Amino acid sequence: MKYILGAIGFASALIVAALSLGPQRAAATPKYSQDTGKPCGFCHTTPPKLNDQGKAFQANGHQL
């Protein structure tokens, strides 16, 4: 019984670690807005979706 509970605890810890360390979603940053002087809506329609201007900005190495 002691080993079963230990295994369950270990498995739970692995699941928590996998969920915590797994891929994270990218997030837009207000830094681009500060650097370019453009509002967030210049590149985004409904964040995190990019509009055509946002896609061009991304393709150009994040430069206007």
N, CA, C, O and CB atoms as a CASP TS submission, in Angstrom:
PFRMAT TS
TARGET T0000
AUTHOR 0000-0000-0000
METHOD Language model
MODEL 1
PARENT N/A
ATOM      1  N   MET     1       0.838  -1.200   0.000  1.00  0.00           N
ATOM      2  CA  MET     1       0.000   0.000   0.000  1.00  0.00           C
ATOM      3  C   MET     1       0.874   1.252   0.000  1.00  0.00           C
ATOM      4  O   MET     1       0.580   2.225  -0.694  1.00  0.00           O
ATOM      5  CB  MET     1      -0.949   0.005   1.223  1.00  0.00           C
ATOM      6  N   LYS     2       1.950   1.217   0.783  1.00  0.00           N
ATOM      7  CA  LYS     2       2.850   2.364   0.891  1.00  0.00           C
ATOM      8  C   LYS     2       3.461   2.709  -0.469  1.00  0.00           C
ATOM      9  O   LYS     2       3.622   3.883  -0.800  1.00  0.00           O
ATOM     10  CB  LYS     2       3.962   2.076   1.916  1.00  0.00           C
ATOM     11  N   TYR     3       3.800   1.682  -1.255  1.00  0.00           N
ATOM     12  CA  TYR     3       4.417   1.917  -2.559  1.00  0.00           C
ATOM     13  C   TYR     3       3.410   2.452  -3.568  1.00  0.00           C
ATOM     14  O   TYR     3       3.763   3.245  -4.442  1.00  0.00           O
ATOM     15  CB  TYR     3       5.042   0.633  -3.084  1.00  0.00           C
ATOM     16  N   ILE     4       2.160   2.020  -3.449  1.00  0.00           N
ATOM     17  CA  ILE     4       1.120   2.503  -4.360  1.00  0.00           C
ATOM     18  C   ILE     4       0.887   3.991  -4.133  1.00  0.00           C
ATOM     19  O   ILE     4       0.795   4.754  -5.095  1.00  0.00           O
ATOM     20  CB  ILE     4      -0.199   1.712  -4.165  1.00  0.00           C
ATOM     21  N   LEU     5       0.790   4.411  -2.880  1.00  0.00           N
ATOM     22  CA  LEU     5       0.589   5.834  -2.585  1.00  0.00           C
ATOM     23  C   LEU     5       1.795   6.641  -3.035  1.00  0.00           C
ATOM     24  O   LEU     5       1.638   7.753  -3.539  1.00  0.00           O
ATOM     25  CB  LEU     5       0.334   6.052  -1.078  1.00  0.00           C
ATOM     26  N   GLY     6       2.991   6.104  -2.865  1.00  0.00           N
ATOM     27  CA  GLY     6       4.194   6.795  -3.334  1.00  0.00           C
ATOM     28  C   GLY     6       4.201   6.945  -4.840  1.00  0.00           C
ATOM     29  O   GLY     6       4.596   7.990  -5.357  1.00  0.00           O
ATOM     30  N   ALA     7       3.769   5.914  -5.554  1.00  0.00           N
ATOM     31  CA  ALA     7       3.713   5.957  -7.011  1.00  0.00           C
ATOM     32  C   ALA     7       2.683   6.972  -7.485  1.00  0.00           C
ATOM     33  O   ALA     7       2.911   7.682  -8.465  1.00  0.00           O
ATOM     34  CB  ALA     7       3.387   4.572  -7.575  1.00  0.00           C
ATOM     35  N   ILE     8       1.552   7.042  -6.792  1.00  0.00           N
ATOM     36  CA  ILE     8       0.513   8.016  -7.156  1.00  0.00           C
ATOM     37  C   ILE     8       1.034   9.430  -6.945  1.00  0.00           C
ATOM     38  O   ILE     8       0.807  10.303  -7.783  1.00  0.00           O
ATOM     39  CB  ILE     8      -0.778   7.788  -6.324  1.00  0.00           C
ATOM     40  N   GLY     9       1.724   9.666  -5.845  1.00  0.00           N
ATOM     41  CA  GLY     9       2.287  10.990  -5.595  1.00  0.00           C
ATOM     42  C   GLY     9       3.328  11.366  -6.636  1.00  0.00           C
ATOM     43  O   GLY     9       3.373  12.509  -7.092  1.00  0.00           O
ATOM     44  N   PHE    10       4.171  10.398  -7.013  1.00  0.00           N
ATOM     45  CA  PHE    10       5.194  10.642  -8.018  1.00  0.00           C
ATOM     46  C   PHE    10       4.556  10.939  -9.374  1.00  0.00           C
ATOM     47  O   PHE    10       4.976  11.861 -10.073  1.00  0.00           O
ATOM     48  CB  PHE    10       6.138   9.438  -8.123  1.00  0.00           C
ATOM     49  N   ALA    11       3.541  10.156  -9.744  1.00  0.00           N
ATOM     50  CA  ALA    11       2.837  10.378 -11.009  1.00  0.00           C
ATOM     51  C   ALA    11       2.167  11.744 -11.020  1.00  0.00           C
ATOM     52  O   ALA    11       2.193  12.437 -12.037  1.00  0.00           O
ATOM     53  CB  ALA    11       1.794   9.276 -11.247  1.00  0.00           C
ATOM     54  N   SER    12       1.577  12.133  -9.919  1.00  0.00           N
ATOM     55  CA  SER    12       0.938  13.458  -9.824  1.00  0.00           C
ATOM     56  C   SER    12       1.964  14.560 -10.001  1.00  0.00           C
ATOM     57  O   SER    12       1.704  15.551 -10.682  1.00  0.00           O
ATOM     58  CB  SER    12       0.218  13.623  -8.471  1.00  0.00           C
ATOM     59  N   ALA    13       3.132  14.392  -9.390  1.00  0.00           N
ATOM     60  CA  ALA    13       4.188  15.395  -9.518  1.00  0.00           C
ATOM     61  C   ALA    13       4.662  15.496 -10.962  1.00  0.00           C
ATOM     62  O   ALA    13       4.933  16.595 -11.446  1.00  0.00           O
ATOM     63  CB  ALA    13       5.369  15.055  -8.594  1.00  0.00           C
ATOM     64  N   LEU    14       4.765  14.374 -11.652  1.00  0.00           N
ATOM     65  CA  LEU    14       5.172  14.394 -13.063  1.00  0.00           C
ATOM     66  C   LEU    14       4.141  15.116 -13.932  1.00  0.00           C
ATOM     67  O   LEU    14       4.503  15.876 -14.830  1.00  0.00           O
ATOM     68  CB  LEU    14       5.376  12.961 -13.577  1.00  0.00           C
ATOM     69  N   ILE    15       2.869  14.878 -13.663  1.00  0.00           N
ATOM     70  CA  ILE    15       1.812  15.539 -14.440  1.00  0.00           C
ATOM     71  C   ILE    15       1.855  17.046 -14.216  1.00  0.00           C
ATOM     72  O   ILE    15       1.749  17.815 -15.172  1.00  0.00           O
ATOM     73  CB  ILE    15       0.419  14.980 -14.057  1.00  0.00           C
ATOM     74  N   VAL    16       2.007  17.470 -12.989  1.00  0.00           N
ATOM     75  CA  VAL    16       2.075  18.906 -12.684  1.00  0.00           C
ATOM     76  C   VAL    16       3.301  19.519 -13.362  1.00  0.00           C
ATOM     77  O   VAL    16       3.207  20.605 -13.933  1.00  0.00           O
ATOM     78  CB  VAL    16       2.127  19.145 -11.143  1.00  0.00           C
ATOM     79  N   ALA    17       4.433  18.847 -13.309  1.00  0.00           N
ATOM     80  CA  ALA    17       5.645  19.366 -13.944  1.00  0.00           C
ATOM     81  C   ALA    17       5.460  19.460 -15.456  1.00  0.00           C
ATOM     82  O   ALA    17       5.859  20.453 -16.065  1.00  0.00           O
ATOM     83  CB  ALA    17       6.854  18.473 -13.610  1.00  0.00           C
ATOM     84  N   ALA    18       4.861  18.440 -16.067  1.00  0.00           N
ATOM     85  CA  ALA    18       4.654  18.455 -17.509  1.00  0.00           C
ATOM     86  C   ALA    18       3.736  19.600 -17.925  1.00  0.00           C
ATOM     87  O   ALA    18       3.982  20.255 -18.938  1.00  0.00           O
ATOM     88  CB  ALA    18       4.072  17.122 -17.973  1.00  0.00           C
ATOM     89  N   LEU    19       2.697  19.842 -17.161  1.00  0.00           N
ATOM     90  CA  LEU    19       1.779  20.935 -17.497  1.00  0.00           C
ATOM     91  C   LEU    19       2.417  22.296 -17.271  1.00  0.00           C
ATOM     92  O   LEU    19       2.125  23.244 -17.999  1.00  0.00           O
ATOM     93  CB  LEU    19       0.502  20.825 -16.675  1.00  0.00           C
ATOM     94  N   SER    20       3.272  22.404 -16.284  1.00  0.00           N
ATOM     95  CA  SER    20       3.915  23.671 -15.966  1.00  0.00           C
ATOM     96  C   SER    20       5.029  24.014 -16.943  1.00  0.00           C
ATOM     97  O   SER    20       5.246  25.182 -17.268  1.00  0.00           O
ATOM     98  CB  SER    20       4.464  23.633 -14.562  1.00  0.00           C
ATOM     99  N   LEU    21       5.729  22.995 -17.407  1.00  0.00           N
ATOM    100  CA  LEU    21       6.898  23.223 -18.250  1.00  0.00           C
ATOM    101  C   LEU    21       6.612  23.028 -19.727  1.00  0.00           C
ATOM    102  O   LEU    21       7.512  23.177 -20.554  1.00  0.00           O
ATOM    103  CB  LEU    21       8.008  22.311 -17.836  1.00  0.00           C
ATOM    104  N   GLY    22       5.394  22.702 -20.069  1.00  0.00           N
ATOM    105  CA  GLY    22       5.028  22.472 -21.459  1.00  0.00           C
ATOM    106  C   GLY    22       5.034  23.765 -22.251  1.00  0.00           C
ATOM    107  O   GLY    22       5.338  24.828 -21.710  1.00  0.00           O
ATOM    108  N   PRO    23       4.702  23.679 -23.527  1.00  0.00           N
ATOM    109  CA  PRO    23       4.680  24.873 -24.376  1.00  0.00           C
ATOM    110  C   PRO    23       3.762  25.950 -23.814  1.00  0.00           C
ATOM    111  O   PRO    23       2.670  25.654 -23.328  1.00  0.00           O
ATOM    112  CB  PRO    23       4.241  24.507 -25.787  1.00  0.00           C
ATOM    113  N   GLN    24       4.193  27.155 -23.880  1.00  0.00           N
ATOM    114  CA  GLN    24       3.415  28.293 -23.402  1.00  0.00           C
ATOM    115  C   GLN    24       2.955  29.112 -24.605  1.00  0.00           C
ATOM    116  O   GLN    24       3.646  29.180 -25.621  1.00  0.00           O
ATOM    117  CB  GLN    24       4.248  29.170 -22.415  1.00  0.00           C
ATOM    118  N   ARG    25       1.822  29.712 -24.486  1.00  0.00           N
ATOM    119  CA  ARG    25       1.323  30.602 -25.537  1.00  0.00           C
ATOM    120  C   ARG    25       2.119  31.878 -25.561  1.00  0.00           C
ATOM    121  O   ARG    25       2.478  32.414 -24.513  1.00  0.00           O
ATOM    122  CB  ARG    25      -0.160  30.912 -25.338  1.00  0.00           C
ATOM    123  N   ALA    26       2.393  32.362 -26.733  1.00  0.00           N
ATOM    124  CA  ALA    26       3.057  33.651 -26.863  1.00  0.00           C
ATOM    125  C   ALA    26       2.062  34.750 -26.523  1.00  0.00           C
ATOM    126  O   ALA    26       0.859  34.601 -26.736  1.00  0.00           O
ATOM    127  CB  ALA    26       3.634  33.845 -28.293  1.00  0.00           C
ATOM    128  N   ALA    27       2.562  35.829 -26.006  1.00  0.00           N
ATOM    129  CA  ALA    27       1.697  36.943 -25.644  1.00  0.00           C
ATOM    130  C   ALA    27       2.210  38.219 -26.284  1.00  0.00           C
ATOM    131  O   ALA    27       3.415  38.459 -26.345  1.00  0.00           O
ATOM    132  CB  ALA    27       1.613  37.101 -24.117  1.00  0.00           C
ATOM    133  N   ALA    28       1.290  39.023 -26.753  1.00  0.00           N
ATOM    134  CA  ALA    28       1.674  40.316 -27.293  1.00  0.00           C
ATOM    135  C   ALA    28       2.208  41.175 -26.162  1.00  0.00           C
ATOM    136  O   ALA    28       1.869  40.978 -24.995  1.00  0.00           O
ATOM    137  CB  ALA    28       0.480  41.008 -28.002  1.00  0.00           C
ATOM    138  N   THR    29       3.039  42.117 -26.524  1.00  0.00           N
ATOM    139  CA  THR    29       3.628  42.968 -25.507  1.00  0.00           C
ATOM    140  C   THR    29       3.403  44.442 -25.832  1.00  0.00           C
ATOM    141  O   THR    29       3.509  44.835 -26.994  1.00  0.00           O
ATOM    142  CB  THR    29       5.120  42.677 -25.370  1.00  0.00           C
ATOM    143  N   PRO    30       3.099  45.252 -24.844  1.00  0.00           N
ATOM    144  CA  PRO    30       2.927  46.682 -25.078  1.00  0.00           C
ATOM    145  C   PRO    30       4.237  47.355 -25.481  1.00  0.00           C
ATOM    146  O   PRO    30       4.229  48.506 -25.918  1.00  0.00           O
ATOM    147  CB  PRO    30       2.366  47.350 -23.834  1.00  0.00           C
ATOM    148  N   LYS    31       5.364  46.650 -25.338  1.00  0.00           N
ATOM    149  CA  LYS    31       6.671  47.221 -25.694  1.00  0.00           C
ATOM    150  C   LYS    31       6.710  47.620 -27.167  1.00  0.00           C
ATOM    151  O   LYS    31       7.272  48.658 -27.517  1.00  0.00           O
ATOM    152  CB  LYS    31       7.802  46.216 -25.391  1.00  0.00           C
ATOM    153  N   TYR    32       6.109  46.793 -28.035  1.00  0.00           N
ATOM    154  CA  TYR    32       6.085  47.138 -29.459  1.00  0.00           C
ATOM    155  C   TYR    32       5.318  48.440 -29.666  1.00  0.00           C
ATOM    156  O   TYR    32       5.712  49.274 -30.481  1.00  0.00           O
ATOM    157  CB  TYR    32       5.448  45.996 -30.292  1.00  0.00           C
ATOM    158  N   SER    33       4.239  48.610 -28.939  1.00  0.00           N
ATOM    159  CA  SER    33       3.459  49.835 -29.048  1.00  0.00           C
ATOM    160  C   SER    33       4.280  51.046 -28.599  1.00  0.00           C
ATOM    161  O   SER    33       4.242  52.104 -29.226  1.00  0.00           O
ATOM    162  CB  SER    33       2.175  49.725 -28.218  1.00  0.00           C
ATOM    163  N   GLN    34       5.016  50.873 -27.513  1.00  0.00           N
ATOM    164  CA  GLN    34       5.869  51.964 -27.018  1.00  0.00           C
ATOM    165  C   GLN    34       6.983  52.275 -28.015  1.00  0.00           C
ATOM    166  O   GLN    34       7.285  53.441 -28.267  1.00  0.00           O
ATOM    167  CB  GLN    34       6.475  51.599 -25.645  1.00  0.00           C
ATOM    168  N   ASP    35       7.594  51.232 -28.582  1.00  0.00           N
ATOM    169  CA  ASP    35       8.716  51.428 -29.506  1.00  0.00           C
ATOM    170  C   ASP    35       8.293  52.052 -30.826  1.00  0.00           C
ATOM    171  O   ASP    35       9.026  52.862 -31.393  1.00  0.00           O
ATOM    172  CB  ASP    35       9.396  50.113 -29.773  1.00  0.00           C
ATOM    173  N   THR    36       7.111  51.680 -31.322  1.00  0.00           N
ATOM    174  CA  THR    36       6.680  52.152 -32.638  1.00  0.00           C
ATOM    175  C   THR    36       5.801  53.391 -32.581  1.00  0.00           C
ATOM    176  O   THR    36       5.650  54.095 -33.579  1.00  0.00           O
ATOM    177  CB  THR    36       5.945  51.064 -33.347  1.00  0.00           C
ATOM    178  N   GLY    37       5.219  53.659 -31.410  1.00  0.00           N
ATOM    179  CA  GLY    37       4.292  54.780 -31.303  1.00  0.00           C
ATOM    180  C   GLY    37       2.920  54.454 -31.865  1.00  0.00           C
ATOM    181  O   GLY    37       2.073  55.338 -31.990  1.00  0.00           O
ATOM    182  N   LYS    38       2.695  53.196 -32.205  1.00  0.00           N
ATOM    183  CA  LYS    38       1.407  52.764 -32.762  1.00  0.00           C
ATOM    184  C   LYS    38       0.585  52.076 -31.670  1.00  0.00           C
ATOM    185  O   LYS    38       1.154  51.442 -30.782  1.00  0.00           O
ATOM    186  CB  LYS    38       1.619  51.804 -33.978  1.00  0.00           C
ATOM    187  N   PRO    39      -0.735  52.192 -31.722  1.00  0.00           N
ATOM    188  CA  PRO    39      -1.571  51.472 -30.745  1.00  0.00           C
ATOM    189  C   PRO    39      -1.573  49.980 -31.055  1.00  0.00           C
ATOM    190  O   PRO    39      -1.227  49.573 -32.165  1.00  0.00           O
ATOM    191  CB  PRO    39      -3.023  52.021 -30.748  1.00  0.00           C
ATOM    192  N   CYS    40      -1.958  49.173 -30.087  1.00  0.00           N
ATOM    193  CA  CYS    40      -2.007  47.715 -30.267  1.00  0.00           C
ATOM    194  C   CYS    40      -2.901  47.338 -31.448  1.00  0.00           C
ATOM    195  O   CYS    40      -2.615  46.381 -32.168  1.00  0.00           O
ATOM    196  CB  CYS    40      -2.517  47.031 -28.982  1.00  0.00           C
ATOM    197  N   GLY    41      -3.982  48.094 -31.645  1.00  0.00           N
ATOM    198  CA  GLY    41      -4.908  47.829 -32.732  1.00  0.00           C
ATOM    199  C   GLY    41      -4.317  48.044 -34.107  1.00  0.00           C
ATOM    200  O   GLY    41      -4.939  47.668 -35.100  1.00  0.00           O
ATOM    201  N   PHE    42      -3.145  48.632 -34.200  1.00  0.00           N
ATOM    202  CA  PHE    42      -2.470  48.796 -35.485  1.00  0.00           C
ATOM    203  C   PHE    42      -2.118  47.428 -36.070  1.00  0.00           C
ATOM    204  O   PHE    42      -2.218  47.226 -37.280  1.00  0.00           O
ATOM    205  CB  PHE    42      -1.196  49.662 -35.328  1.00  0.00           C
ATOM    206  N   CYS    43      -1.706  46.490 -35.214  1.00  0.00           N
ATOM    207  CA  CYS    43      -1.292  45.155 -35.657  1.00  0.00           C
ATOM    208  C   CYS    43      -2.297  44.059 -35.320  1.00  0.00           C
ATOM    209  O   CYS    43      -2.289  42.998 -35.945  1.00  0.00           O
ATOM    210  CB  CYS    43       0.032  44.812 -35.045  1.00  0.00           C
ATOM    211  N   HIS    44      -3.165  44.306 -34.333  1.00  0.00           N
ATOM    212  CA  HIS    44      -4.073  43.266 -33.859  1.00  0.00           C
ATOM    213  C   HIS    44      -5.523  43.649 -34.106  1.00  0.00           C
ATOM    214  O   HIS    44      -5.924  44.799 -33.929  1.00  0.00           O
ATOM    215  CB  HIS    44      -3.848  43.000 -32.376  1.00  0.00           C
ATOM    216  N   THR    45      -6.308  42.641 -34.524  1.00  0.00           N
ATOM    217  CA  THR    45      -7.746  42.844 -34.611  1.00  0.00           C
ATOM    218  C   THR    45      -8.355  42.458 -33.273  1.00  0.00           C
ATOM    219  O   THR    45      -8.927  43.299 -32.579  1.00  0.00           O
ATOM    220  CB  THR    45      -8.373  42.015 -35.780  1.00  0.00           C
ATOM    221  N   THR    46      -8.234  41.205 -32.915  1.00  0.00           N
ATOM    222  CA  THR    46      -8.649  40.707 -31.610  1.00  0.00           C
ATOM    223  C   THR    46      -7.455  39.955 -31.056  1.00  0.00           C
ATOM    224  O   THR    46      -7.236  38.804 -31.433  1.00  0.00           O
ATOM    225  CB  THR    46      -9.941  39.790 -31.696  1.00  0.00           C
ATOM    226  N   PRO    47      -6.682  40.559 -30.182  1.00  0.00           N
ATOM    227  CA  PRO    47      -5.466  39.896 -29.707  1.00  0.00           C
ATOM    228  C   PRO    47      -5.763  38.492 -29.223  1.00  0.00           C
ATOM    229  O   PRO    47      -6.767  38.276 -28.544  1.00  0.00           O
ATOM    230  CB  PRO    47      -4.816  40.704 -28.590  1.00  0.00           C
ATOM    231  N   PRO    48      -4.919  37.536 -29.554  1.00  0.00           N
ATOM    232  CA  PRO    48      -3.591  37.677 -30.147  1.00  0.00           C
ATOM    233  C   PRO    48      -3.563  37.542 -31.662  1.00  0.00           C
ATOM    234  O   PRO    48      -2.504  37.261 -32.224  1.00  0.00           O
ATOM    235  CB  PRO    48      -2.682  36.668 -29.558  1.00  0.00           C
ATOM    236  N   LYS    49      -4.678  37.731 -32.335  1.00  0.00           N
ATOM    237  CA  LYS    49      -4.689  37.601 -33.794  1.00  0.00           C
ATOM    238  C   LYS    49      -4.105  38.834 -34.459  1.00  0.00           C
ATOM    239  O   LYS    49      -4.399  39.967 -34.078  1.00  0.00           O
ATOM    240  CB  LYS    49      -6.109  37.362 -34.300  1.00  0.00           C
ATOM    241  N   LEU    50      -3.258  38.587 -35.474  1.00  0.00           N
ATOM    242  CA  LEU    50      -2.651  39.689 -36.220  1.00  0.00           C
ATOM    243  C   LEU    50      -3.501  40.028 -37.435  1.00  0.00           C
ATOM    244  O   LEU    50      -4.080  39.146 -38.068  1.00  0.00           O
ATOM    245  CB  LEU    50      -1.213  39.333 -36.652  1.00  0.00           C
ATOM    246  N   ASN    51      -3.569  41.314 -37.751  1.00  0.00           N
ATOM    247  CA  ASN    51      -4.188  41.735 -39.001  1.00  0.00           C
ATOM    248  C   ASN    51      -3.083  41.775 -40.066  1.00  0.00           C
ATOM    249  O   ASN    51      -1.956  41.362 -39.794  1.00  0.00           O
ATOM    250  CB  ASN    51      -4.906  43.142 -38.848  1.00  0.00           C
ATOM    251  N   ASP    52      -3.389  42.264 -41.266  1.00  0.00           N
ATOM    252  CA  ASP    52      -2.394  42.293 -42.338  1.00  0.00           C
ATOM    253  C   ASP    52      -1.179  43.148 -41.971  1.00  0.00           C
ATOM    254  O   ASP    52      -0.048  42.788 -42.296  1.00  0.00           O
ATOM    255  CB  ASP    52      -3.027  42.821 -43.621  1.00  0.00           C
ATOM    256  N   GLN    53      -1.406  44.277 -41.295  1.00  0.00           N
ATOM    257  CA  GLN    53      -0.287  45.134 -40.884  1.00  0.00           C
ATOM    258  C   GLN    53       0.592  44.413 -39.859  1.00  0.00           C
ATOM    259  O   GLN    53       1.816  44.533 -39.900  1.00  0.00           O
ATOM    260  CB  GLN    53      -0.810  46.468 -40.297  1.00  0.00           C
ATOM    261  N   GLY    54      -0.017  43.680 -38.957  1.00  0.00           N
ATOM    262  CA  GLY    54       0.721  42.924 -37.961  1.00  0.00           C
ATOM    263  C   GLY    54       1.546  41.818 -38.580  1.00  0.00           C
ATOM    264  O   GLY    54       2.680  41.575 -38.167  1.00  0.00           O
ATOM    265  N   LYS    55       0.979  41.143 -39.574  1.00  0.00           N
ATOM    266  CA  LYS    55       1.720  40.087 -40.275  1.00  0.00           C
ATOM    267  C   LYS    55       2.910  40.667 -41.035  1.00  0.00           C
ATOM    268  O   LYS    55       3.981  40.061 -41.068  1.00  0.00           O
ATOM    269  CB  LYS    55       0.793  39.332 -41.245  1.00  0.00           C
ATOM    270  N   ALA    56       2.727  41.832 -41.642  1.00  0.00           N
ATOM    271  CA  ALA    56       3.832  42.490 -42.345  1.00  0.00           C
ATOM    272  C   ALA    56       4.911  42.924 -41.359  1.00  0.00           C
ATOM    273  O   ALA    56       6.102  42.787 -41.638  1.00  0.00           O
ATOM    274  CB  ALA    56       3.319  43.706 -43.144  1.00  0.00           C
ATOM    275  N   PHE    57       4.498  43.447 -40.210  1.00  0.00           N
ATOM    276  CA  PHE    57       5.436  43.861 -39.158  1.00  0.00           C
ATOM    277  C   PHE    57       6.244  42.650 -38.677  1.00  0.00           C
ATOM    278  O   PHE    57       7.456  42.751 -38.489  1.00  0.00           O
ATOM    279  CB  PHE    57       4.673  44.518 -37.965  1.00  0.00           C
ATOM    280  N   GLN    58       5.590  41.532 -38.481  1.00  0.00           N
ATOM    281  CA  GLN    58       6.262  40.303 -38.040  1.00  0.00           C
ATOM    282  C   GLN    58       7.233  39.807 -39.118  1.00  0.00           C
ATOM    283  O   GLN    58       8.365  39.433 -38.811  1.00  0.00           O
ATOM    284  CB  GLN    58       5.219  39.201 -37.707  1.00  0.00           C
ATOM    285  N   ALA    59       6.793  39.805 -40.368  1.00  0.00           N
ATOM    286  CA  ALA    59       7.635  39.325 -41.469  1.00  0.00           C
ATOM    287  C   ALA    59       8.857  40.224 -41.681  1.00  0.00           C
ATOM    288  O   ALA    59       9.874  39.773 -42.207  1.00  0.00           O
ATOM    289  CB  ALA    59       6.817  39.246 -42.763  1.00  0.00           C
ATOM    290  N   ASN    60       8.759  41.479 -41.277  1.00  0.00           N
ATOM    291  CA  ASN    60       9.852  42.444 -41.453  1.00  0.00           C
ATOM    292  C   ASN    60      10.762  42.501 -40.228  1.00  0.00           C
ATOM    293  O   ASN    60      11.473  43.485 -40.026  1.00  0.00           O
ATOM    294  CB  ASN    60       9.285  43.835 -41.740  1.00  0.00           C
ATOM    295  N   GLY    61      10.742  41.464 -39.424  1.00  0.00           N
ATOM    296  CA  GLY    61      11.620  41.432 -38.249  1.00  0.00           C
ATOM    297  C   GLY    61      11.189  42.394 -37.163  1.00  0.00           C
ATOM    298  O   GLY    61      12.029  42.928 -36.438  1.00  0.00           O
ATOM    299  N   HIS    62       9.872  42.626 -37.038  1.00  0.00           N
ATOM    300  CA  HIS    62       9.315  43.539 -36.035  1.00  0.00           C
ATOM    301  C   HIS    62       9.842  44.966 -36.188  1.00  0.00           C
ATOM    302  O   HIS    62      10.153  45.646 -35.210  1.00  0.00           O
ATOM    303  CB  HIS    62       9.627  43.028 -34.638  1.00  0.00           C
ATOM    304  N   GLN    63       9.930  45.386 -37.428  1.00  0.00           N
ATOM    305  CA  GLN    63      10.300  46.766 -37.731  1.00  0.00           C
ATOM    306  C   GLN    63       9.283  47.330 -38.717  1.00  0.00           C
ATOM    307  O   GLN    63       8.801  46.619 -39.599  1.00  0.00           O
ATOM    308  CB  GLN    63      11.753  46.853 -38.308  1.00  0.00           C
ATOM    309  N   LEU    64       8.968  48.589 -38.565  1.00  0.00           N
ATOM    310  CA  LEU    64       8.003  49.222 -39.481  1.00  0.00           C
ATOM    311  C   LEU    64       8.668  49.562 -40.797  1.00  0.00           C
ATOM    312  O   LEU    64       8.020  50.100 -41.695  1.00  0.00           O
ATOM    313  CB  LEU    64       7.400  50.493 -38.853  1.00  0.00           C
TER
END
